Amino acid sequence: MSSPAENYPAIRDALTDQYGRQGSPFAGLDAFEAFVAVVLDRAFEPKGRDAAVAALRDAGLLDAGALAEADASELDEVLRSAGLKVPKGAFGPLRGLSRWLVEIHHGDLDELVGEESRVSTSQLRDELITISGVGPATADSLLLFALNRPVYPVDRASYRVFLRHGWIDPDATYDDARDTVERLAPDDFVELANISNAMERIGRELCRASVPKCERCPLRPFLPEGGAIAPEG
């Protein structure tokens, strides 16, 4: 069974033909706005996420210090006034991340952008996952989409696609799966963002947990002999 690295040029072309080269879904935002958008992306659909970012901007809350000091009721009021239904617990990670940025990094997210930063990617990941409500995938999303670090956030869609193609073992850990993807485009955060976007689309539209629609999937030619591997259990 071949690895994704062996077939990656063809895999990349298949994904590009189907979905184009989308880059970051948070392009056009500054670093802190992208940071906030990544967190809100977990709570809202894209239109709602963008509306929430705009509402916080209009309220003067797109600032680490302001968000760190804001209470949940204030944030709730701002978003509800924009017509958004706020999911329970949506603000905890956002406020925690803002406090982390203010207390540990003096509120300056720009100093953390890119591999040339004085703070390593591994250190940032270790710091981020200590914040309540921030798991490994959210931490890696923040690193990739807000801080331009070449890491891969392994969401459920990515794990499912890689498992069904036999590219990871059923007992693969999060780090195992992340390493598998990062080897496809080492040190290239733009390419990893493109892979992430495509996998999210495939997982949402085709490679569903219940019944995969392999016949329509651009990655069908790369399935193992015998077809998609069914998850154990």
N, C-alpha and C positions, 0 to 999 in steps of 0.2 A: 504494500500500500504506500503510495507516494505521499510525501509531506507537502504542505502548502508552499513551502519555500521552493521546492523543485518546479512547481507549476506557476509561481507567482506572476511572471510577466503575462501569461495567458489569463490568469484569474483577474489581474488588474484590468486587462483589456475588456474582459467580459463585464466587469462591474462598471467600467467607464461607459461602455456601449449602452448599458441599461439605465444608469443613473447620472452619467456625466461626472464632472469633477467639481463637487460642491464646495470643498473647503470647509471652513468652520461655519456652523450655523449662527455664530455670534460675531461674524465679520462686521466691521463698522463701529463696534463698541470699543470703548477704552478698556483697559485691563480690569478695573474694578467693576464696571458695568457688565463685562463678560463674566466676571466672578459671580455677581449676583444672578445673572441670567442662567448660568449653569445650575445654581441651586434651585431657582424657581422652575427650571425645566423639569424637575422631579415632581412638581406639584401641579403644573398647568400644561395644557396643550400649547403648541407654539404661539397661537394668536393670543391666548391668555397670558402666557409668559411675557411676550413683548409688551402687552398692555400693562402688565404689572411693573415692568421695568420703567416704562414711560410714566406711570403714576408715581412711583417712588422718585423719579427724577424731578417731576413737577412739584413734588412736596419737599424738595431739598434733602431727600434722604439717601441719595446715591453717593454716600460718603461713609467711609468706614467708621469715623467717630460718631456721626449722627445715627447710624444704624446700631452701633454698639450701645448707645444710650437710649434708643427708642424702646418703648415697651410694646408688648404684643397687641394691646388694645389700640395703640396709635397706628401701628402698621395695618391692623385689621380694618380700621376705619378708612385709611387711605385707599386700600385696595377695594373695599366694598363701595366706596364713593365712585370708583371707576367701573362699577358694575361687575366686579369679580367675586365669585364665591370662593372663599378662602378655605382650603382644606385644613383640617385639624393638624396642628404640629408643624405647619409650613414655615413658621418663623424661627423656631429653635435653632436649626443649623445656621440660618442666615445671621442671626444675632451672635451665635457662638463664633462663627468665622470672622465676623467683624471685630469682636473682642480680641480674638487671637491675633488678627492683623495689627490692631492698635497696640496691644500689650507686648507682643513679641517682635514685631517688625515696624513699630513706630507709625503704623497706618500707611506705609508707602509700598503699595503693591507693585509699582513700576520697577522697584529695585529687585523684584523677584522674577521678572519676566526673562525668559530665555536661558539657555545653557551657560551663558557667560556670567550669570548672576553669582554673587559671592556665596549664595546658599544652594547646596546641592539638591538635586531632585529627590534623592533618597531621604535627606533630612526633612524636606518639605512634606513628603508623603507621611513620614513618621509623625510629624506634628499634626497634620490634617486629620489623620484617623483617630487621634485622641479626642477630637471634638465630638460631642454628643450629636448623633444623627448623621455623622459623616462616615460612611463605610469606604472600603477600598475602591469601589467603582466610582463613587462620587469624588473621592480624593483624586483619582486619576483623571476624571473628567475636568476637574478644576486645573490640574497640571497641564493637560493637553490643550483645552480650549481657551483658558484664560491666561495661562503662563507660558504657552508655547514650548512645553517640554515634550520630548518624543517618547511618550508613554501611551499605553492603550487601556482604556476603561472597558473591562470585560462585563458587558451587560448580559442579561439572560439570552437575548437574541444571538449575540456572538457565541456564547457558550453552546447554544443549541445547534447553530450552523456548524461549528467546528466539530462537535461531537457526532453529528449525523454524517459528516464526511470522513470520520475516522482520523481527524487531524489531532485530536486529543483523546486521552483515555477517559472512560467514564468516571474514574476516581481522580481525575486531574484537579489540582487545587486552583484557586484563583490565580496565584502567581505562575503556575505552570501554563495556564491558558494565556495569560498576559505575555509571558516570554515567547510563546509560540507566535503570537501576532507581531510582537515588536521585532522579531528576527526577520520579518518580511520587509521592513523598511526601517532599519536601524538609523537613529539620529535624524529622522525626517518627520517632523511633527505634522507637516501638511499632508503627507501621504497617509499617516496614521489617522488623521482626521477624516480623510476621504474613505478609508476602510471602515471606520466607525460609522459614518453616515450611511454607507451602503449596507452594512450589516443590520443597522437599525431598520432600514426599509425592508430588507429581506425578512427579518424576524417579524415585523408588523404585518406585512402583506402576504408573505409566502410560507416561510418556515415557522409556522405556528406550532404551539406546543401540542395541540390536539392532532390535527391532520396536516402534514406538510404538502404544499402544492408544488412538488418537485418539477412537474412538467412545464411550469412557467418560470422556473428559477434560472437566472443566468449562471448559477454555479452547478447546474445539473451535470454538465460534462465532467465534472471533477468528483462526482460521487464514486464510492468504491464499487467494485464489481458486485452485483447483487442488490444494489440500491442503498438508500439511506439506512444508516444504522439506528435501530430503535433504542431509545434510552432504557436502561435497565430499571426494573421496578415499575 
